[in-house]
């Protein structure tokens, strides 16, 4: 039964048996390295073929670049200081890498390395709970193949993804009663994103009430509450422009406005006015979200061993209550904290022998079957007949090569990550869900002008526009802007091919 590295019967180790052996050290490192390399290559290819997009990659690339250059990290893409955007202090040490070479590929390496690196603490959590070496391998591979893991790794970039191995590590060190390492882990987790403090608070509640790790639990609760208050009441407001809102407040406006306009009001209505949110929660969308999230691990989530999911409660609640479907799409990074505690719950159930599958090989086969079924369904429902637009790709590459290293640039959503290392860069057309917030920001207000009016382009040195890669409404706006620029004497058409246009400001205008 032991002829396969992931084919072993359940054989828990005696409590006195150690698990830090050469094999135990080497195995998770090899799995993490292979998984990280595959995910990194996929992320790089996605960016190389101009498939990376969204605000996040551009925002963080611009901000980290500015920090590395000793400049004020004010992201013109969101109209605020980067610390007003989720208080991600982790960006400052990351900027040291940009001092070596200012490259967005650092971000891909860090993100895929951190997510794949979660295999290491996960493996040791398995061994700490006396699961066999082969079961630990099976769970590690299942973790790497989990849809949330893959999608989050290939998402452009968000510093919250870097918290994954440290969140898993915090559980391991709490159980091992290594408080110094535990504190270091939760500190790094909270440095990645302000909302991580909520996860740490509920981690502490679980450790205190269910794991009987009283000191670790108390530390997590106290530190989490203190960091939540410090980030939301002091740090974020300190870096927010007068008369505007920071990102945390804008998220409340965009996604939870039906519950209130502030965090205190939101919490009050959540507990006192369930009529406001019950109708939003009890919907087919929520059912679909939970089904897709839970099915891959349905074989091992025992009702009597779900206590670790207390740590996932704030993330799960925020995702379900949000009006934006992106929070429940599984293709971003929002579900990573849930994934961490789902695997911790799975380990507890396996330790108690309350799971359907008990062999590593069976776990991996189940995961592979789901991937094949999910991939087939995705291909069947996608536009399989569409092909990659090679002429436009090469045209975009040629136009990007003509963008100057300095100067204010306006470009489309999908091209922004290619030219974001500069002091001023804006994206057009503005995404509809950002317009209500950005309309009040002086640096972005002109991008939210009423439809049918000319865009104020006086501040830009170059404008790079691509047609046919966004929805029809956005294409309409880009076409209108191109027509406007062709008639503007201040700009000349420097490049035009395959519906890619580059306009340059004329000298002395």
QUIPE-V542378 format. One record per backbone hydrogen bond with DSSP energy under -0.5 kcal/mol. CO is the residue of the C=O (numbers start at 1). NH is the residue of the N-H. E is the energy in kcal/mol with one decimal. If there is no record, write none. Layout:
co: <CO;CO>
nh: <NH;NH>
e: <E;E>
This chain:
co: <4;6;7;14;19;21;22;23;24;25;26;27;28;29;30;31;32;33;34;35;36;37;38;39;40;41;42;43;44;45;46;46;47;54;55;56;57;58;59;60;61;62;63;64;65;66;67;72;73;73;74;75;75;75;80;81;82;82;83;84;84;86;87;88;89;89;90;91;93;94;94;95;96;97;97;101;103;104;104;105;106;107;108;109;110;111;112;113;114;115;116;117;117;118;119;120;121;122;123;124;125;126;127;130;132;133;134;135;136;137;138;139;140;141;142;143;146;147;148;149;150;151;158;159;160;161;163;164;165;166;167;168;169;170;171;172;173;174;177;178;179;180;181;182;183;184;185;186;187;188;189;189;191;193;194;195;195;196;197;198;199;200;201;202;203;204;205;206;206;207;212;213;214;215;216;217;218;219;220;221;222;223;224;225;226;227;228;229;230;230;231;234;235;236;237;239;241;246;247;248;249;250;251;251;252;255;256;256;257;262;263;264;265;266;267;268;269;273;274;274;277;278;281;283;284;285;286;287;288;289;290;291;292;294;295;297;297;299;300;302;303;306;307;308;309;309;310;312;313;314;315;316;317;318;324;325;326;333;335;336;337;338;339;340;341;342;343;344;345;346;347;348;349;350;359;360;361;362;363;364;365;366;367;368;369;370;371;372;373;374;375;376;377;378;382;383;388;389;390;391;392;393;394;395;396;397;398;399;400;408;408;409;410;411;412;412;415;415;416;420;424;426;431;431;432;432;434;434;435;437;438;440;441;441;444;445;446;447;450;455;457;461;462;463;463;464;465;471;472;473;474;475;476;477;478;479;480;481;482;483;485;487;488;490;492;492;495;497;499;500;501;502;502;503;504;506>
nh: <7;361;4;17;21;25;26;27;28;29;30;31;32;33;34;35;36;37;38;39;40;41;42;43;44;45;46;47;48;49;51;52;50;58;59;60;61;62;63;64;65;66;67;68;69;71;70;74;75;82;76;78;79;80;75;84;85;88;87;247;248;194;89;91;92;93;94;95;96;97;98;99;100;100;101;103;106;107;108;109;110;111;112;113;114;115;116;117;118;118;119;120;121;122;123;124;125;126;127;128;129;131;130;13;136;137;138;139;140;141;142;143;144;145;146;146;150;151;152;153;154;155;161;162;163;164;167;168;169;170;171;172;173;174;175;176;178;177;179;182;183;184;185;186;187;188;189;190;191;192;192;193;90;196;197;198;199;200;201;202;203;204;205;206;207;208;209;210;211;213;214;217;218;219;220;221;222;223;224;225;226;227;228;229;230;231;232;233;234;235;236;238;239;239;240;81;244;250;251;252;253;254;255;256;256;323;259;260;260;266;267;268;269;270;271;272;273;276;277;278;281;282;283;287;288;289;290;291;292;293;294;295;296;297;298;300;301;356;302;305;306;309;310;311;312;313;313;316;317;318;319;320;321;322;327;328;329;336;339;340;341;342;343;344;345;346;347;348;349;350;351;352;354;353;363;364;365;366;367;368;369;370;371;372;373;374;375;376;377;378;379;380;381;382;384;386;390;393;394;395;396;397;398;399;400;401;402;402;403;461;462;426;464;428;415;416;418;419;419;422;409;411;434;435;435;436;437;438;439;440;441;442;444;445;447;448;449;430;453;457;460;505;410;465;503;412;501;475;476;477;478;479;480;481;482;483;484;485;486;487;488;489;491;506;494;504;502;500;467;497;465;494;495;463;492;509>
e: <-1.8;-2.5;-0.5;-1.8;-1.6;-2.0;-2.5;-2.8;-0.6;-0.9;-2.4;-2.4;-2.6;-2.5;-2.6;-2.6;-2.9;-2.3;-2.3;-2.3;-2.5;-2.5;-2.0;-2.3;-2.6;-2.5;-2.1;-2.0;-2.9;-2.2;-2.9;-0.7;-1.8;-0.7;-3.2;-2.6;-2.3;-2.5;-2.4;-2.7;-2.0;-2.4;-2.3;-2.4;-1.3;-2.9;-1.7;-2.7;-0.8;-2.4;-0.7;-0.8;-1.3;-1.5;-2.1;-2.0;-1.1;-0.5;-0.5;-2.1;-0.5;-1.9;-1.3;-1.6;-1.7;-0.6;-1.4;-1.5;-1.2;-1.7;-0.8;-0.9;-0.7;-0.8;-1.9;-1.6;-1.3;-0.8;-1.2;-2.3;-2.7;-2.5;-2.5;-2.1;-2.5;-2.4;-2.4;-2.1;-0.6;-1.1;-1.9;-1.5;-0.7;-1.9;-2.9;-2.0;-2.1;-2.0;-2.2;-2.4;-1.6;-2.6;-1.6;-0.8;-2.4;-1.8;-2.3;-2.6;-2.0;-2.4;-2.3;-2.3;-1.9;-1.9;-0.6;-0.8;-2.0;-2.9;-2.5;-1.8;-1.8;-1.1;-2.0;-1.3;-1.3;-1.2;-2.4;-2.2;-2.2;-2.0;-1.2;-1.9;-2.9;-2.0;-2.1;-1.9;-2.7;-0.8;-0.8;-2.0;-2.9;-2.0;-2.2;-2.3;-2.0;-1.9;-2.3;-2.2;-1.5;-0.7;-1.1;-0.7;-2.2;-1.3;-1.8;-1.2;-0.9;-2.2;-2.2;-2.1;-2.1;-2.3;-1.9;-2.1;-2.6;-2.7;-2.8;-2.5;-1.6;-2.5;-1.2;-3.0;-2.5;-2.5;-2.5;-2.2;-2.5;-2.9;-2.5;-2.5;-2.4;-2.6;-2.3;-2.4;-2.4;-2.7;-2.2;-2.2;-1.5;-2.7;-2.3;-1.9;-1.4;-0.5;-1.0;-0.8;-1.9;-2.3;-2.7;-1.6;-2.1;-2.7;-3.2;-0.7;-1.5;-1.7;-2.3;-0.7;-0.7;-2.6;-2.6;-2.3;-2.5;-2.0;-1.7;-2.6;-2.1;-2.1;-0.8;-2.6;-2.1;-2.7;-2.2;-2.0;-2.7;-2.2;-2.6;-2.2;-2.5;-2.0;-2.3;-2.6;-0.5;-1.6;-1.7;-2.0;-0.8;-2.9;-1.4;-2.3;-0.8;-1.9;-2.3;-1.8;-0.7;-0.6;-1.2;-2.7;-2.7;-2.4;-2.3;-2.2;-2.5;-1.3;-1.3;-1.8;-1.3;-1.5;-2.3;-2.2;-1.7;-2.1;-2.0;-1.6;-2.3;-2.1;-2.3;-1.9;-2.1;-2.4;-2.4;-1.5;-2.8;-1.2;-1.8;-2.2;-2.5;-2.4;-2.0;-2.5;-2.4;-2.1;-2.0;-2.4;-2.5;-2.9;-3.0;-2.2;-2.3;-2.3;-2.2;-2.1;-1.6;-1.1;-1.9;-1.5;-1.6;-2.2;-2.5;-2.0;-2.8;-2.2;-2.2;-2.3;-2.8;-1.9;-0.5;-1.2;-1.8;-2.6;-1.8;-2.4;-2.5;-2.4;-0.6;-1.2;-1.6;-0.5;-1.6;-1.9;-1.6;-2.1;-1.7;-0.9;-0.8;-0.5;-0.5;-2.7;-2.0;-1.4;-1.5;-0.5;-1.5;-2.1;-1.5;-1.5;-1.0;-0.5;-1.7;-0.8;-1.4;-2.6;-1.8;-0.6;-2.6;-0.8;-3.0;-2.5;-2.2;-1.8;-2.6;-2.8;-2.0;-2.1;-2.5;-2.2;-2.2;-2.6;-2.1;-1.0;-1.0;-0.6;-1.6;-3.1;-0.8;-2.7;-2.4;-1.4;-2.4;-2.0;-2.9;-2.6;-1.5;-2.3;-2.7;-1.1>
